[in-house]
Amino acid sequence: MSIEQRLLNALKVKQSEFALEGLKRPLQRDAFEYGYRTGIVNGYEAAINVLLDLIKDERDGDPDL
């Protein structure tokens, strides 16, 4: 398995663990916690998208840049 795939898998696992933990054991059950949890999950998603973009650029990008 490539390093890129291992990084992507690790991010996806952490993202899902964090989301499930919030559903199983919410701390406050208020709007702040919902926003916090949503922000963290979206942050993981943004990191995943950056990783995918970097991999795509590395494979398909202009080698002269």
Secondary structure by P-SEA (a helix, b strand, c coil): ccaaaaaaaaaaaaaaaaaaaaaaccccccaaaaaaaaaaaaaaaaaaaaaaaaaaaaacccccc
